[in-house]
Amino acid sequence: MNGPLDWLGDLRPSLRASKEAWAAWRRLDADLETLAAADPGRGDQRARSSWLALIRRDLAAHVPPEGTGAALWQAGAQFISGYRDLDLREATGAGHGQMILDHAVPALADMWRARLAGGDLVGIAATEAHGGSRIQEITTRAAETTDGAWKITGEKCWVSRLEESSAFVVFVRDPAGQIAAVVVDADAPGLHRQVIDPAGLGGWTWGLVAFDNVTVDPEQHLLGGPGQGLAIFQSHFARFRPLVTACALGCAAGVLDQVRSMLVAKRATGILPRIRDNALIELGAAWADITASALLAFHGLAEAGAASDLAARLGKAHGVDAACRAVNRLAPLVGAAGFQRHHPIAKARFDLAALQYADGIHDSLYRSGGSELLRTVGSPAAAWGRAA
Ligand SMILES: Cc1cc2nc3c(=O)[nH]c(=O)nc-3n(C[C@H](O)[C@H](O)[C@H](O)COP(=O)(O)OP(=O)(O)OC[C@H]3O[C@@H](n4cnc5c(N)ncnc54)[C@H](O)[C@@H]3O)c2cc1C
């Protein structure tokens, strides 16, 4: 039987992962296989969300081995998790809590290091009704009180891990009007959550977070310095997006292997006398698409600890698009069976479609990548000179 380690094995010459990293990936895959036995299925969202939270706690010991590239190992872990189900994208790792580890004052960072290691989850609350692609225009506001505390007022929408998160990193306009990132406990007085039913990525709850004069202490809860919010957002997503991409491509690889096994079984049992060319072509094209996009997702993770922001943005848009394309082309080969609401392939299609919005909407990512490519081009005059 094929598995996610076979896919990573095909990338091995380009991955530069240590022996220890491969061994840790194999252990993670084996533990996920064992834990899958208790999966309550996709019909009951509450039961599924509790099971996913439990998995995260059970797998808390799965961290990058000493001396291995943490970002590369985590990307491999995301591929392995996504191969089984995109809902497992929080199975390991600090996730959005990484912003706290990187930018909080030492006492808060230490507290969250312990909580994340115990399986707690941190959400991100950035998007507002005017549009998530324009974070510069956020209106959620922190007003300063006479004792120096901040009172946060406003509303965030489309927030994932809504009810499972113990805290949110919230992007607000600080009293000076600059964008700041603050840590807000999920049970802080004045914080209200409203669940919305999503069409994809429904394993974790999703919806609105309203802030009605929620108090934070900037000395404790502000990440980075004043006005550092946008820089934190960008540096976090430069690291986070390759992980999202790896998870999405793992999901598409899992679908390809399901289709492959189904076709082989149908031929073995004589249901199909032969496999037609159209199926062979889809399988071959999807394998190439997934593998090429995975190379871009893993690109540079081993050396720098994180891909460049440009590779992270374009790699996410391209990789999730490739995963959607592969699954949309493979799904018809399964027939109507794959169209059942809780079938893993139907779920993968919805989940991947949702990922074209979550963590960066794709047209915006391509557009910002394109404009960066124009900004950073060498002197146009010199280029024309050379061409002439
Ligand atoms: C499943 C899921 C999970 C999510 N999880 C989170 C989360 O945990 N936390 C969080 O903060 N957010 C989350 N989001 C929100 C996500 O980050 C946003 O969907 C994304 O940033 C895009 O924002 P938007 O949907 O408001 O679209 P918009 O920003 O409104 O963009 C929609 C379209 O309008 C276009 N557009 C924008 N400006 C212009 C213009 N001037 N002219 C023409 N067209 C324009 C865009 O390019 C795009 O095509 C999630 C979304 C989904 C679907």
The ligand as an SDF file (V2000), in Angstrom:
LIG
                    3D

 53 58  0  0  0  0  0  0  0  0999 V2000
  -12.1990   28.3480    5.6060 C   0  0  0  0  0  0  0  0  0  0  0  0
  -11.6530   29.7180    5.8970 C   0  0  0  0  0  0  0  0  0  0  0  0
  -10.9120   29.9070    7.0540 C   0  0  0  0  0  0  0  0  0  0  0  0
  -10.4700   31.1940    7.3650 C   0  0  0  0  0  0  0  0  0  0  0  0
   -9.7970   31.3890    8.5410 N   0  0  0  0  0  0  0  0  0  0  0  0
   -9.4770   32.6470    8.9230 C   0  0  0  0  0  0  0  0  0  0  0  0
   -8.9080   32.8880   10.2110 C   0  0  0  0  0  0  0  0  0  0  0  0
   -8.6550   31.9640   10.9840 O   0  0  0  0  0  0  0  0  0  0  0  0
   -8.6420   34.1750   10.5630 N   0  0  0  0  0  0  0  0  0  0  0  0
   -8.8990   35.2200    9.7330 C   0  0  0  0  0  0  0  0  0  0  0  0
   -8.6210   36.3490   10.1110 O   0  0  0  0  0  0  0  0  0  0  0  0
   -9.4380   35.0360    8.5110 N   0  0  0  0  0  0  0  0  0  0  0  0
   -9.7270   33.7620    8.0900 C   0  0  0  0  0  0  0  0  0  0  0  0
  -10.2980   33.5460    6.8630 N   0  0  0  0  0  0  0  0  0  0  0  0
  -10.5420   34.6770    5.9760 C   0  0  0  0  0  0  0  0  0  0  0  0
   -9.5220   34.7030    4.8330 C   0  0  0  0  0  0  0  0  0  0  0  0
   -8.2770   35.0930    5.3230 O   0  0  0  0  0  0  0  0  0  0  0  0
  -10.1220   35.7000    3.8210 C   0  0  0  0  0  0  0  0  0  0  0  0
  -11.1690   35.0070    3.1490 O   0  0  0  0  0  0  0  0  0  0  0  0
   -9.1160   36.1910    2.8230 C   0  0  0  0  0  0  0  0  0  0  0  0
   -8.1540   37.0000    3.4570 O   0  0  0  0  0  0  0  0  0  0  0  0
   -9.8090   37.0320    1.7400 C   0  0  0  0  0  0  0  0  0  0  0  0
  -10.6310   37.9960    2.3290 O   0  0  0  0  0  0  0  0  0  0  0  0
  -12.1820   38.1370    1.9280 P   0  0  0  0  0  0  0  0  0  0  0  0
  -12.7700   36.7830    1.8900 O   0  0  0  0  0  0  0  0  0  0  0  0
  -12.7730   39.1440    2.8210 O   0  0  0  0  0  0  0  0  0  0  0  0
  -12.1370   38.6220    0.4400 O   0  0  0  0  0  0  0  0  0  0  0  0
  -11.8650   40.1560   -0.1500 P   0  0  0  0  0  0  0  0  0  0  0  0
  -10.6880   40.7120    0.5210 O   0  0  0  0  0  0  0  0  0  0  0  0
  -13.1720   40.8480   -0.0260 O   0  0  0  0  0  0  0  0  0  0  0  0
  -11.5840   39.7610   -1.5890 O   0  0  0  0  0  0  0  0  0  0  0  0
  -12.5950   39.1860   -2.4330 C   0  0  0  0  0  0  0  0  0  0  0  0
  -12.2630   39.5250   -3.8520 C   0  0  0  0  0  0  0  0  0  0  0  0
  -12.2890   40.9150   -4.0430 O   0  0  0  0  0  0  0  0  0  0  0  0
  -11.0990   41.3060   -4.7050 C   0  0  0  0  0  0  0  0  0  0  0  0
  -10.7780   42.7060   -4.4250 N   0  0  0  0  0  0  0  0  0  0  0  0
  -10.2870   43.2620   -3.2930 C   0  0  0  0  0  0  0  0  0  0  0  0
  -10.0900   44.5890   -3.4600 N   0  0  0  0  0  0  0  0  0  0  0  0
  -10.4890   44.8750   -4.7250 C   0  0  0  0  0  0  0  0  0  0  0  0
  -10.5230   46.0450   -5.5150 C   0  0  0  0  0  0  0  0  0  0  0  0
  -10.1210   47.2120   -5.0340 N   0  0  0  0  0  0  0  0  0  0  0  0
  -11.0070   45.9420   -6.7750 N   0  0  0  0  0  0  0  0  0  0  0  0
  -11.4330   44.7750   -7.2850 C   0  0  0  0  0  0  0  0  0  0  0  0
  -11.4140   43.6270   -6.5890 N   0  0  0  0  0  0  0  0  0  0  0  0
  -10.9400   43.6690   -5.3360 C   0  0  0  0  0  0  0  0  0  0  0  0
  -10.0610   40.3380   -4.2020 C   0  0  0  0  0  0  0  0  0  0  0  0
   -8.9240   40.3020   -5.0340 O   0  0  0  0  0  0  0  0  0  0  0  0
  -10.8530   39.0560   -4.2550 C   0  0  0  0  0  0  0  0  0  0  0  0
  -10.9150   38.5380   -5.5420 O   0  0  0  0  0  0  0  0  0  0  0  0
  -10.7430   32.2780    6.4980 C   0  0  0  0  0  0  0  0  0  0  0  0
  -11.4580   32.0700    5.3140 C   0  0  0  0  0  0  0  0  0  0  0  0
  -11.9040   30.8000    5.0120 C   0  0  0  0  0  0  0  0  0  0  0  0
  -12.6950   30.5880    3.7550 C   0  0  0  0  0  0  0  0  0  0  0  0
  1  2  1  0
  2  3  1  0
  2 52  2  0
  3  4  2  0
  4  5  1  0
  4 50  1  0
  5  6  2  0
  6  7  1  0
  6 13  1  0
  7  8  2  0
  7  9  1  0
  9 10  1  0
 10 11  2  0
 10 12  1  0
 12 13  2  0
 13 14  1  0
 14 15  1  0
 14 50  1  0
 15 16  1  0
 16 17  1  0
 16 18  1  0
 18 19  1  0
 18 20  1  0
 20 21  1  0
 20 22  1  0
 22 23  1  0
 23 24  1  0
 24 25  2  0
 24 26  1  0
 24 27  1  0
 27 28  1  0
 28 29  2  0
 28 30  1  0
 28 31  1  0
 31 32  1  0
 32 33  1  0
 33 34  1  0
 33 48  1  0
 34 35  1  0
 35 36  1  0
 35 46  1  0
 36 37  1  0
 36 45  1  0
 37 38  2  0
 38 39  1  0
 39 40  1  0
 39 45  2  0
 40 41  1  0
 40 42  2  0
 42 43  1  0
 43 44  2  0
 44 45  1  0
 46 47  1  0
 46 48  1  0
 48 49  1  0
 50 51  2  0
 51 52  1  0
 52 53  1  0
M  END
$$$$
